[in-house]
Amino acid sequence: MPAVTTAAPPVSVLLAFDASNRLAVRQSGDETGLAFVGENQAAAEGRLATTFPTHTPPAEQFTADFHGREHRVFFTQVSGGSADPEIVFRSLDDLADRSATLSPPLAALLEKLAPHLVDIPYLHLGENDFIYKFRPASERNAAIYAQDPAASALYQSRLCAAIKTLARQHERTAAAPVTLDFGAVRYVIPSHFGFCLGVRNAIERAYETLAENPGRRVFMLSELIHNPFVNEDLLRRGLRYLQTDKGVPYFADGTTGGGNSKLLWDTLTPDDIVIIPAFGATDDDKGRLVRKGIAVCQYDATCMLVEKVWKAARAYGREGFTVIIHGKSEHEETKATFSNTRRHAPAVIVRNLDEVRALGEIIASDDPAVRARFYPLFAGKHTPDFDVTRHLERVAVVNQTTLLMNETLAIIEHLKSVYRAKYGEATVPERVGGGARRDTLCYATQVNQDALSRALAEPLDAAFVIGGKNSSNTYQLFRLCEQRLGAKAFFIQNEANIRSRATVDHYLYVGAGAGRTEPRPLWPSFAKASEGTALPDLPKRVLVTGGASCPDGIIQQVITRLNSLFPVEELRPIESVLAGLEGCGGGLKG
């Protein structure tokens, strides 16, 4: 009988990383090799425990064949110093630079790490844990960014604080608007406006990091939030951005052109700090930071409601759905969501209901020519190897958190109608996922919209929506105002856009002239009123609100600027208005 050959059991390899994502390797003379290898997992773990008693449970990542033998590769995160003087930490980029001195097994393993880099910073977190949870009020450090007059004026507002204290019985539920009666002008303020918890957390993280690390370079991956005044204040304090909100890298000279300077990315060292903003980051960007040995998780300020979308997409992928992302493909959050989703499921980005209608026609048809339309229509917005025949059998919808809830729900309903017509009513629950089943709509964005809708039911002479020029959620608020008030709704960045009683510099977010401001009329007849004559149509009723990236201080500055358009003798002093608010207690009414 021929001899029976039995394959050798797999070798276990433990790759141990520190909190800065540097790999523990064995340095023996001129050779750098694997630190923790054993004939089985227990043997490898025994060596690990001797050197690093404190470590996360090893998690198997992949298997690989080296020299004809299978190797099981585990990742673990360790803390504390090495008990073995031959075990040292090296960044993956540093190891790549030392390729000539690496042992063959280590060199072969490093070539296979690329798809797994994004897991390394989060080895200490469970699958259902969030990277950065919202902090309760008792743990907040709101004063950290208000230690000089300029920052105090930007972030603090007694008026806004009083409104929020009285009007917000519940953070997640819109209440009636508040009316601030200044006499000649009355402001209608929604119960919810301005900073959401995710933005507030990210801002506090940035200011705390700057304050705690005076001798280190602190970078932000891209703009912290879509508000130029916040970003400029952080720059003034020493923060620098690695890339624009569109992902274009900055050079060391502060431009995107570069001249003879290096990319800031290329100057990073393990001593630097890079903060990930509330929008999150793509796997590619996180992978670059991991390779450089830079701490990622410690400074990851991804909003937990954005991360909730990622978790939903992962769950849908496991259930066999293709994930449809309702979002803007150029937006940082959508790019991060797409990057995260593609590890778990086929995915495609749709911008609006019109694109979904086009997708619906493709889904409904069995004609190869119709189905082939998918690829040019969604070029650059679908995962590689997307198969229109297989991957549109079942779909589930998640969303960019800053978009209008009703649009996402309309997209889901349209997809249901397409699958209903093709496969029958009974199949719809298994063909289309999204919405209430696994809600990914940001409650902060939604409650701001709900509160604004309640305020728009009031009689109004104008509405001012305040936010950064590239703020998607601010534009959604403006759209609601425009639907109700037409040309009396204004999208502005700060009080300087209110030029006079007659004119406001309104920002054009979309359409003809998008990206610039244009003068629009406010109250021309009021502006023409001569001295000593009765002012027409007083009091004016003006709605004021701010997007999720708008600081309270700017909202108060806009109110102050609007007040300046009226004769002083016609106005009640702010102290009197504040006293009235504080006297309302829990019975505040719009």
LUMKENU-352229 format. One record per residue (C-alpha): y, z, x; chain; residue in one letter; residue number from 0. Coordinates in steps of 0.001 Angstrom, whole numbers, plus 500000, padded with zeros to 6 digits. Example, Ala and Ser with C-alpha at 12.3 -4.5 7.8 and 13.67 -1.06 7.14 Angstrom:
# residues 2
REC       Y       Z       X  unit  code  pos
REC  495500  507800  512300     A     a    0
REC  498940  507140  513670     A     s    1
***
This chain:
# residues 590
REC       Y       Z       X  unit  code  pos
REC  500000  500000  500000     A     m    0
REC  503505  499280  501244     A     p    1
REC  505538  502322  502226     A     a    2
REC  507877  503642  499539     A     v    3
REC  511414  503939  500840     A     t    4
REC  513717  506555  499365     A     t    5
REC  517465  506150  499687     A     a    6
REC  519140  508946  501600     A     a    7
REC  521051  511374  499366     A     p    8
REC  524826  510842  499277     A     p    9
REC  527071  512587  501768     A     v   10
REC  529842  514759  500295     A     s   11
REC  533378  514405  501668     A     v   12
REC  536164  516798  500657     A     l   13
REC  539697  515569  501218     A     l   14
REC  541975  518610  501268     A     a   15
REC  545707  518153  500684     A     f   16
REC  548552  520634  500918     A     d   17
REC  551420  520906  498419     A     a   18
REC  553260  518173  500347     A     s   19
REC  550294  515800  499886     A     n   20
REC  549388  515833  503582     A     r   21
REC  545699  515499  504422     A     l   22
REC  543796  518111  506427     A     a   23
REC  542066  516331  509329     A     v   24
REC  540113  517434  512378     A     r   25
REC  541952  516789  515632     A     q   26
REC  539450  516804  518522     A     s   27
REC  541031  515512  521682     A     g   28
REC  542278  511987  521051     A     d   29
REC  540195  511444  517899     A     e   30
REC  541275  512302  514372     A     t   31
REC  538419  512669  511918     A     g   32
REC  537302  513970  508542     A     l   33
REC  537596  517736  508217     A     a   34
REC  535054  518692  505545     A     f   35
REC  531810  516740  505339     A     v   36
REC  528359  517936  504302     A     g   37
REC  524933  516683  503360     A     e   38
REC  525725  517951  499870     A     n   39
REC  528703  519290  497946     A     q   40
REC  527833  522948  498575     A     a   41
REC  527736  522432  502325     A     a   42
REC  531104  520654  502344     A     a   43
REC  532654  523334  500116     A     e   44
REC  531326  526048  502418     A     g   45
REC  533197  524520  505350     A     r   46
REC  536324  524188  503211     A     l   47
REC  536203  527833  502059     A     a   48
REC  535898  529062  505634     A     t   49
REC  539068  527236  506635     A     t   50
REC  541074  527486  503399     A     f   51
REC  539896  530336  501156     A     p   52
REC  542486  529387  498520     A     t   53
REC  541912  525935  497036     A     h   54
REC  541529  524158  493722     A     t   55
REC  538013  523286  492502     A     p   56
REC  537044  520005  494207     A     p   57
REC  537347  517053  491796     A     a   58
REC  535201  513982  492395     A     e   59
REC  537367  510858  492632     A     q   60
REC  535151  507982  493734     A     f   61
REC  532088  506968  495721     A     t   62
REC  531989  504618  498688     A     a   63
REC  529364  503178  500999     A     d   64
REC  529859  503687  504736     A     f   65
REC  527313  502451  507277     A     h   66
REC  524739  501913  504541     A     g   67
REC  525003  505395  503035     A     r   68
REC  526770  506504  499858     A     e   69
REC  529585  509026  500187     A     h   70
REC  530887  511106  497265     A     r   71
REC  534606  511748  497745     A     v   72
REC  536261  514845  496283     A     f   73
REC  539936  515894  496295     A     f   74
REC  541162  519477  496505     A     t   75
REC  544547  521109  497005     A     q   76
REC  544724  523976  499485     A     v   77
REC  547307  526608  500324     A     s   78
REC  547888  528816  503319     A     g   79
REC  547413  528065  506984     A     g   80
REC  544250  526699  508558     A     s   81
REC  541784  529221  509994     A     a   82
REC  540472  526503  512310     A     d   83
REC  542917  525436  515077     A     p   84
REC  541409  521945  515117     A     e   85
REC  542321  521370  511445     A     i   86
REC  545870  520032  511085     A     v   87
REC  547835  518362  508277     A     f   88
REC  549029  514769  508603     A     r   89
REC  550853  512549  506118     A     s   90
REC  548977  509415  505115     A     l   91
REC  551716  507275  506666     A     d   92
REC  551375  509227  509902     A     d   93
REC  547632  508652  509894     A     l   94
REC  548180  504943  509298     A     a   95
REC  550435  504877  512361     A     d   96
REC  547635  506547  514366     A     r   97
REC  544990  504052  513208     A     s   98
REC  543728  503457  516761     A     a   99
REC  542709  507132  517100     A     t  100
REC  541030  507571  513703     A     l  101
REC  537286  508011  513427     A     s  102
REC  535596  505082  511624     A     p  103
REC  534682  507133  508510     A     p  104
REC  538251  508428  508133     A     l  105
REC  539746  504974  508685     A     a  106
REC  537386  503475  506101     A     a  107
REC  538205  506182  503544     A     l  108
REC  541964  505834  503922     A     l  109
REC  541674  502170  502952     A     e  110
REC  540215  503198  499586     A     k  111
REC  542800  505830  498633     A     l  112
REC  545487  503601  497094     A     a  113
REC  544287  503762  493440     A     p  114
REC  543951  507548  493653     A     h  115
REC  547215  508567  495340     A     l  116
REC  548942  509476  492071     A     v  117
REC  546299  512163  491345     A     d  118
REC  546869  514080  494580     A     i  119
REC  550088  515997  493687     A     p  120
REC  548637  517283  490405     A     y  121
REC  545205  518546  491472     A     l  122
REC  546164  522087  490471     A     h  123
REC  546951  521038  486887     A     l  124
REC  544459  520696  484057     A     g  125
REC  544294  517498  482050     A     e  126
REC  546208  519039  479153     A     n  127
REC  548782  520854  481292     A     d  128
REC  552345  519577  481508     A     f  129
REC  554068  519000  484836     A     i  130
REC  557296  520723  483850     A     y  131
REC  557442  522735  480645     A     k  132
REC  560636  523480  478774     A     f  133
REC  561954  526818  479920     A     r  134
REC  562871  529462  477343     A     p  135
REC  566483  530597  477193     A     a  136
REC  565605  533805  479059     A     s  137
REC  564513  531749  482091     A     e  138
REC  567407  529321  482108     A     r  139
REC  570006  529322  484844     A     n  140
REC  572806  527606  482996     A     a  141
REC  575460  528928  485394     A     a  142
REC  573905  527158  488393     A     i  143
REC  575874  523960  487831     A     y  144
REC  579097  525555  486693     A     a  145
REC  580261  527427  489765     A     q  146
REC  583415  525392  490256     A     d  147
REC  586148  524327  487809     A     p  148
REC  585183  520637  487746     A     a  149
REC  581571  521351  486814     A     a  150
REC  582588  524009  484324     A     s  151
REC  584822  521506  482508     A     a  152
REC  581941  519012  482464     A     l  153
REC  579183  521252  481125     A     y  154
REC  580757  524100  479218     A     q  155
REC  582455  524053  475832     A     s  156
REC  583217  527106  473725     A     r  157
REC  583580  524866  470701     A     l  158
REC  580178  523200  471106     A     c  159
REC  578493  526504  471904     A     a  160
REC  579864  528016  468688     A     a  161
REC  578699  525035  466621     A     i  162
REC  575170  525153  468057     A     k  163
REC  574906  528907  467585     A     t  164
REC  575856  528673  463929     A     l  165
REC  574370  525339  462874     A     a  166
REC  570988  525266  464610     A     r  167
REC  568724  527602  462736     A     q  168
REC  565803  525537  464081     A     h  169
REC  565830  523343  467207     A     e  170
REC  563561  520755  465573     A     r  171
REC  565232  520587  462142     A     t  172
REC  568550  518955  461290     A     a  173
REC  570942  521037  459214     A     a  174
REC  574184  520210  457404     A     a  175
REC  577063  519060  459619     A     p  176
REC  579880  521370  460651     A     v  177
REC  583500  520649  459758     A     t  178
REC  586136  521707  462302     A     l  179
REC  589416  521927  460397     A     d  180
REC  592343  521377  462757     A     f  181
REC  594705  520622  459861     A     g  182
REC  595871  517047  460434     A     a  183
REC  592364  516069  461551     A     v  184
REC  588979  517364  460505     A     r  185
REC  585957  516757  462725     A     y  186
REC  582524  516321  461230     A     v  187
REC  579986  517404  463860     A     i  188
REC  576228  516931  463329     A     p  189
REC  574134  520081  463697     A     s  190
REC  572321  518508  466676     A     h  191
REC  574035  516520  469407     A     f  192
REC  574258  516222  473169     A     g  193
REC  571803  517476  475762     A     f  194
REC  568159  517689  474741     A     c  195
REC  565881  520247  476398     A     l  196
REC  564322  517650  478694     A     g  197
REC  567694  516583  480053     A     v  198
REC  568921  520167  480358     A     r  199
REC  565775  521130  482283     A     n  200
REC  566138  518177  484655     A     a  201
REC  569811  518878  485322     A     i  202
REC  569183  522539  486037     A     e  203
REC  566316  521563  488339     A     r  204
REC  568633  519261  490302     A     a  205
REC  571420  521824  490697     A     y  206
REC  568990  524597  491597     A     e  207
REC  567313  522409  494217     A     t  208
REC  570656  521585  495827     A     l  209
REC  571694  525236  495845     A     a  210
REC  568380  526459  497276     A     e  211
REC  568132  523885  500071     A     n  212
REC  571519  523709  501832     A     p  213
REC  570055  522398  505102     A     g  214
REC  567805  519676  503683     A     r  215
REC  568380  516173  502375     A     r  216
REC  567921  516040  498596     A     v  217
REC  567328  512723  496863     A     f  218
REC  566786  511678  493283     A     m  219
REC  564382  508810  492697     A     l  220
REC  566994  507183  490431     A     s  221
REC  569774  508393  488145     A     e  222
REC  568961  511827  486756     A     l  223
REC  570173  510841  483297     A     i  224
REC  572200  507986  481894     A     h  225
REC  575559  509680  482247     A     n  226
REC  577919  508630  485063     A     p  227
REC  579887  511885  485077     A     f  228
REC  576793  514037  485613     A     v  229
REC  575485  511681  488289     A     n  230
REC  578851  511551  490066     A     e  231
REC  579048  515353  490112     A     d  232
REC  575604  515552  491705     A     l  233
REC  576623  512968  494314     A     l  234
REC  579680  515057  495069     A     r  235
REC  577381  517993  495817     A     r  236
REC  575296  515972  498277     A     g  237
REC  572531  514415  496180     A     l  238
REC  571624  510781  496931     A     r  239
REC  569711  508220  494889     A     y  240
REC  566861  506176  496359     A     l  241
REC  567191  503332  493865     A     q  242
REC  569171  502161  490853     A     t  243
REC  568001  502669  487286     A     d  244
REC  566569  499128  487499     A     k  245
REC  564497  500008  490582     A     g  246
REC  566694  498218  493151     A     v  247
REC  566545  500275  496376     A     p  248
REC  569638  501643  498093     A     y  249
REC  570269  501254  501790     A     f  250
REC  571509  504034  504049     A     a  251
REC  575047  502653  503783     A     d  252
REC  575002  503409  500033     A     g  253
REC  574778  499779  498897     A     t  254
REC  571964  497612  497559     A     t  255
REC  572947  494862  499998     A     g  256
REC  572192  496803  503122     A     g  257
REC  573932  494979  505918     A     g  258
REC  572299  496278  509084     A     n  259
REC  571249  499658  507663     A     s  260
REC  567768  500838  506698     A     k  261
REC  566440  501327  503202     A     l  262
REC  566765  504999  502257     A     l  263
REC  563067  504893  501338     A     w  264
REC  562296  504075  504984     A     d  265
REC  564270  507063  506274     A     t  266
REC  562330  509657  504262     A     l  267
REC  560414  512362  506140     A     t  268
REC  558227  515254  504935     A     p  269
REC  561255  517545  505333     A     d  270
REC  563153  515688  502591     A     d  271
REC  563142  516526  498886     A     i  272
REC  562876  513833  496219     A     v  273
REC  563417  514813  492571     A     i  274
REC  561743  512745  489862     A     i  275
REC  564096  512434  486866     A     p  276
REC  563349  513207  483221     A     a  277
REC  562283  509588  482573     A     f  278
REC  559294  509995  484913     A     g  279
REC  558224  507638  487697     A     a  280
REC  555828  504756  488201     A     t  281
REC  552545  505225  490045     A     d  282
REC  553838  502954  492808     A     d  283
REC  556872  505154  493440     A     d  284
REC  554811  508345  493363     A     k  285
REC  552305  506761  495717     A     g  286
REC  555041  505966  498234     A     r  287
REC  556166  509606  498184     A     l  288
REC  552592  510859  498580     A     v  289
REC  552047  508626  501613     A     r  290
REC  555151  510059  503275     A     k  291
REC  553923  513636  502840     A     g  292
REC  556717  514596  500452     A     i  293
REC  556172  517308  497839     A     a  294
REC  556022  515545  494469     A     v  295
REC  554916  517965  491756     A     c  296
REC  557282  520750  492825     A     q  297
REC  560274  518482  492161     A     y  298
REC  558914  516428  489266     A     d  299
REC  561294  516924  486324     A     a  300
REC  559543  514500  483951     A     t  301
REC  560323  515542  480375     A     c  302
REC  557221  516994  478735     A     m  303
REC  557863  514834  475653     A     l  304
REC  557682  511739  477844     A     v  305
REC  554478  513118  479346     A     e  306
REC  553196  513665  475813     A     k  307
REC  553423  509893  475321     A     v  308
REC  551363  509374  478503     A     w  309
REC  548685  511769  477271     A     k  310
REC  548514  509981  473919     A     a  311
REC  548137  506609  475660     A     a  312
REC  545317  508015  477800     A     r  313
REC  543534  509326  474702     A     a  314
REC  543902  505986  472912     A     y  315
REC  542498  504202  475945     A     g  316
REC  539435  506438  475940     A     r  317
REC  538905  505604  472270     A     e  318
REC  538868  501899  473069     A     g  319
REC  542359  500961  471880     A     f  320
REC  544740  498614  473601     A     t  321
REC  548074  500431  473874     A     v  322
REC  551217  498766  472531     A     i  323
REC  554317  500384  474033     A     i  324
REC  557428  500089  471881     A     h  325
REC  560165  500079  474506     A     g  326
REC  562516  498173  476741     A     k  327
REC  560572  496758  479666     A     s  328
REC  563515  497272  482053     A     e  329
REC  563999  500962  481142     A     h  330
REC  562769  503579  483660     A     e  331
REC  560885  505525  481013     A     e  332
REC  559041  502490  479668     A     t  333
REC  558179  501336  483191     A     k  334
REC  556746  504785  483932     A     a  335
REC  554806  504855  480649     A     t  336
REC  553401  501376  481278     A     f  337
REC  552402  502319  484837     A     s  338
REC  550690  505484  483642     A     n  339
REC  548962  503747  480709     A     t  340
REC  547478  500865  482692     A     r  341
REC  545143  503312  484452     A     r  342
REC  543515  504104  481117     A     h  343
REC  543835  501072  478851     A     a  344
REC  545003  497480  478508     A     p  345
REC  548664  497588  477508     A     a  346
REC  551546  495393  476379     A     v  347
REC  555245  496215  475932     A     i  348
REC  557048  495099  472763     A     v  349
REC  560805  495409  472462     A     r  350
REC  561326  495259  468716     A     n  351
REC  559902  494257  465358     A     l  352
REC  560589  490565  465990     A     d  353
REC  558308  490631  469034     A     e  354
REC  555669  492465  467011     A     v  355
REC  555832  489784  464326     A     r  356
REC  555146  487183  467029     A     a  357
REC  552285  489332  468323     A     l  358
REC  550992  489666  464756     A     g  359
REC  550759  485898  464384     A     e  360
REC  548643  485784  467548     A     i  361
REC  546389  488589  466305     A     i  362
REC  545965  486944  462888     A     a  363
REC  544959  483553  464257     A     s  364
REC  541636  482454  465733     A     d  365
REC  543173  479212  466984     A     d  366
REC  542995  479194  470812     A     p  367
REC  546326  477356  470992     A     a  368
REC  548058  480091  468973     A     v  369
REC  546419  482846  470978     A     r  370
REC  547504  481208  474220     A     a  371
REC  551127  481867  473201     A     r  372
REC  550610  485510  474156     A     f  373
REC  550883  484918  477882     A     y  374
REC  554284  483187  478037     A     p  375
REC  555729  485392  475271     A     l  376
REC  554761  488616  477032     A     f  377
REC  554884  487473  480642     A     a  378
REC  555453  490449  482932     A     g  379
REC  554923  492877  480053     A     k  380
REC  551132  493165  479894     A     h  381
REC  548485  494614  482167     A     t  382
REC  546691  492327  484638     A     p  383
REC  543577  490546  483341     A     d  384
REC  544712  491020  479741     A     f  385
REC  542224  489180  477544     A     d  386
REC  543867  488189  474283     A     v  387
REC  540453  487692  472658     A     t  388
REC  539038  491136  473488     A     r  389
REC  542096  493310  473904     A     h  390
REC  543715  492730  470512     A     l  391
REC  540719  493846  468458     A     e  392
REC  542079  497402  468190     A     r  393
REC  545615  498574  469020     A     v  394
REC  547522  501851  469078     A     a  395
REC  551293  502286  469336     A     v  396
REC  553256  504671  471544     A     v  397
REC  556970  504521  472181     A     n  398
REC  559929  504946  474477     A     q  399
REC  561185  508317  473273     A     t  400
REC  564833  507283  472969     A     t  401
REC  564320  504571  470342     A     l  402
REC  564738  504879  466582     A     l  403
REC  561746  506468  464864     A     m  404
REC  561990  504157  461881     A     n  405
REC  561607  501096  464111     A     e  406
REC  558431  502467  465701     A     t  407
REC  557031  503287  462256     A     l  408
REC  557949  499800  461021     A     a  409
REC  556064  498311  463969     A     i  410
REC  552981  500366  463116     A     i  411
REC  553173  499364  459437     A     e  412
REC  553512  495683  460314     A     h  413
REC  550466  495835  462569     A     l  414
REC  548517  497543  459806     A     k  415
REC  549425  494715  457432     A     s  416
REC  548190  492138  459964     A     v  417
REC  544835  493842  460472     A     y  418
REC  544515  494554  456737     A     r  419
REC  544926  490870  455950     A     a  420
REC  542430  489815  458606     A     k  421
REC  539737  492485  458402     A     y  422
REC  540251  494359  455119     A     g  423
REC  541814  497671  454080     A     e  424
REC  538837  499817  455059     A     a  425
REC  539074  498782  458708     A     t  426
REC  542753  499655  459225     A     v  427
REC  542301  503297  460392     A     p  428
REC  539952  502131  463142     A     e  429
REC  541965  499045  464031     A     r  430
REC  545481  500558  464313     A     v  431
REC  546382  503892  465876     A     g  432
REC  549771  505553  466222     A     g  433
REC  552331  507399  464133     A     g  434
REC  551328  510711  462556     A     a  435
REC  547794  510616  463985     A     r  436
REC  549040  511325  467481     A     r  437
REC  552810  511596  467180     A     d  438
REC  554656  510450  470317     A     t  439
REC  558138  510370  468823     A     l  440
REC  560521  512676  470678     A     c  441
REC  561634  515375  468267     A     y  442
REC  564906  515814  470194     A     a  443
REC  565840  512146  469738     A     t  444
REC  564705  512248  466122     A     q  445
REC  566534  515422  465157     A     v  446
REC  569784  514052  466641     A     n  447
REC  569310  510944  464486     A     q  448
REC  568483  513012  461398     A     d  449
REC  571493  515269  461916     A     a  450
REC  573742  512238  462377     A     l  451
REC  572429  510644  459178     A     s  452
REC  573367  513781  457264     A     r  453
REC  576838  513755  458785     A     a  454
REC  577322  510070  457932     A     l  455
REC  576991  510928  454246     A     a  456
REC  580451  512542  454498     A     e  457
REC  583670  510580  453819     A     p  458
REC  584867  509414  457260     A     l  459
REC  587797  507568  458814     A     d  460
REC  586105  506951  462172     A     a  461
REC  583047  507882  464232     A     a  462
REC  582877  508364  468010     A     f  463
REC  579506  508304  469759     A     v  464
REC  579739  509488  473375     A     i  465
REC  577301  508607  476137     A     g  466
REC  576599  506636  479295     A     g  467
REC  576811  502854  479257     A     k  468
REC  573088  502493  479925     A     n  469
REC  572006  505268  477547     A     s  470
REC  569483  503880  475086     A     s  471
REC  569427  506904  472794     A     n  472
REC  573246  506913  472576     A     t  473
REC  573198  503281  471483     A     y  474
REC  570675  504127  468752     A     q  475
REC  573101  506760  467430     A     l  476
REC  575921  504225  467537     A     f  477
REC  573805  501751  465559     A     r  478
REC  573444  504295  462748     A     l  479
REC  577218  504821  462699     A     c  480
REC  577922  501097  462781     A     e  481
REC  575621  500498  459809     A     q  482
REC  577670  503002  457792     A     r  483
REC  581213  502446  459120     A     l  484
REC  581255  498985  460677     A     g  485
REC  584238  498521  462986     A     a  486
REC  585283  502160  462558     A     k  487
REC  582345  503227  464737     A     a  488
REC  583038  503440  468476     A     f  489
REC  580739  503764  471499     A     f  490
REC  582715  505518  474261     A     i  491
REC  581993  507223  477592     A     q  492
REC  584712  509868  477599     A     n  493
REC  588171  510742  476313     A     e  494
REC  589862  508119  478524     A     a  495
REC  588494  505404  476224     A     n  496
REC  590741  506632  473415     A     i  497
REC  593942  504863  474412     A     r  498
REC  596191  505651  471449     A     s  499
REC  596322  506066  467690     A     r  500
REC  596032  502294  467504     A     a  501
REC  593360  501380  470055     A     t  502
REC  590008  502502  471422     A     v  503
REC  588136  500929  474332     A     d  504
REC  584760  500336  472720     A     h  505
REC  581681  499655  474871     A     y  506
REC  579596  496595  473993     A     l  507
REC  575968  497544  474552     A     y  508
REC  574383  494324  473267     A     v  509
REC  575385  490871  472069     A     g  510
REC  578241  488689  473231     A     a  511
REC  580155  490434  476004     A     g  512
REC  577451  493063  476526     A     a  513
REC  578207  495348  479462     A     g  514
REC  581975  495477  479069     A     r  515
REC  584526  497338  476991     A     t  516
REC  586896  495728  474541     A     e  517
REC  589928  497166  472743     A     p  518
REC  589320  497788  469049     A     r  519
REC  591757  499012  466411     A     p  520
REC  591640  502647  465353     A     l  521
REC  594459  503524  462903     A     w  522
REC  597190  500860  463309     A     p  523
REC  599232  502016  460274     A     s  524
REC  599117  505590  461522     A     f  525
REC  600271  504415  464949     A     a  526
REC  603292  502624  463440     A     k  527
REC  604509  505649  461480     A     a  528
REC  608083  506354  462584     A     s  529
REC  609560  509687  463535     A     e  530
REC  610412  511869  460571     A     g  531
REC  608342  509910  458048     A     t  532
REC  605288  511233  456300     A     a  533
REC  602139  510455  458254     A     l  534
REC  599759  508311  456211     A     p  535
REC  596311  509284  455030     A     d  536
REC  596119  512782  456485     A     l  537
REC  593983  514650  457181     A     p  538
REC  591815  512171  459049     A     k  539
REC  588068  512853  458941     A     r  540
REC  586388  511956  462223     A     v  541
REC  582747  512198  463191     A     l  542
REC  582052  513063  466834     A     v  543
REC  578596  513201  468417     A     t  544
REC  576996  512739  471816     A     g  545
REC  573764  511237  473077     A     g  546
REC  571021  513275  474749     A     a  547
REC  572689  512790  478152     A     s  548
REC  576209  513770  477076     A     c  549
REC  577467  517164  478354     A     p  550
REC  579206  519499  475933     A     d  551
REC  582358  519532  478050     A     g  552
REC  582950  515815  477470     A     i  553
REC  582528  516258  473714     A     i  554
REC  585224  518936  473713     A     q  555
REC  587475  516755  475897     A     q  556
REC  587171  513928  473348     A     v  557
REC  588183  516313  470562     A     i  558
REC  591124  517509  472662     A     t  559
REC  592207  513906  473283     A     r  560
REC  592000  513030  469580     A     l  561
REC  594049  516117  468750     A     n  562
REC  596740  514889  471129     A     s  563
REC  597276  511874  468848     A     l  564
REC  598673  514147  466140     A     f  565
REC  601961  516084  466091     A     p  566
REC  601471  519584  467445     A     v  567
REC  603113  521118  464391     A     e  568
REC  600464  519478  462190     A     e  569
REC  597553  521047  464117     A     l  570
REC  595859  524420  463981     A     r  571
REC  595301  525950  467449     A     p  572
REC  591773  525858  468812     A     i  573
REC  591612  529661  468946     A     e  574
REC  592150  529750  465203     A     s  575
REC  589409  527162  464635     A     v  576
REC  587026  529093  466896     A     l  577
REC  587806  532332  465098     A     a  578
REC  586988  530610  461814     A     g  579
REC  583652  529421  463172     A     l  580
REC  582747  532838  464517     A     e  581
REC  583651  534379  461186     A     g  582
REC  581228  532122  459330     A     c  583
REC  578159  533938  460633     A     g  584
REC  574958  532451  459271     A     g  585
REC  576720  530966  456252     A     g  586
REC  578414  528050  457944     A     l  587
REC  578910  525058  455666     A     k  588
REC  579869  521472  456240     A     g  589
***
